[in-house]
Structures are given as structure tokens and as C-alpha cells.
Amino acid sequence: MSSLLTCGACGDTIQNVEQIYREFGRILRQRRSDASLTQDELANKIGLVRTSITNMELGKQNVSLHLLFQLADALGIQARDLLPVRTPQLMSPNLERQIQKEALEEEEADWVRRVYSKSSS
């Protein structure tokens, strides 16, 4: 089995470009939250507007390489910490939809993802 991009939270194989940017956005949102920054504060640090950060976090805006490094610097992390992980895994295309449908809190959703990932291995 070849190495594919994998969702860091749930272990699902990322099949297409849209999924890659959604996973990047999820990671960016989590790292921004960990840094106690608002979208507006992060945007100001790198010379963007808040809506750009919003769109990145929603996976609706592609991120150039230089911007990846600016985001990481502003968050005080390495650029690689914003990228989805590359590992072979089984896929579950419906897991995230089900988590959203159930309106789980982020901590609960992370627990579900970890449990699913372990049971799929």
C-alpha cells in the first residue's frame, strides 16, 4: 500500500485536494486556538484580513508555501505542524459528517476519531 495523506485527527485517508485543505484548516484552527489568537489577530500578524483566515480554516482558500511559513511563524510552530500526516490508513469518508451531524464538542469528536482510528487499524 502506498503512503497517502491521512487526517491527523481521525486517521482517515485523504482522497482529494478539497479534503487536504479541509484537514489543513482544521489543524490551523486548532493551532490558532492553542496559541490563544483570534482569526483577526492572526491575520494582522501576517498582513491578511480575517476572512482569509476564516476561508483557510474552512478549507476554502488554498495556501501558498510562503504563507504556510508565515502562519507557522505567527503561531510559534514549525510549518510541518500545520500539514496533514503522511501514513497508510484505512478510510472512513462518513466519520466527519457523522461527528458534525451529532454536533459533538471538539474534545468528544477527537475521542471518537481516536477510537475509530484504533479500531480500523
Secondary structure by P-SEA (a helix, b strand, c coil): ccccccccccccccccaaaaaaaaaaaaaaaaaaacccaaaaaaaccccaaaaaaaaaccccccaaaaaaaaaaaccccccccccbbbbbbbcaaaaaaaaacccaaaaaaaaaaaaaaac
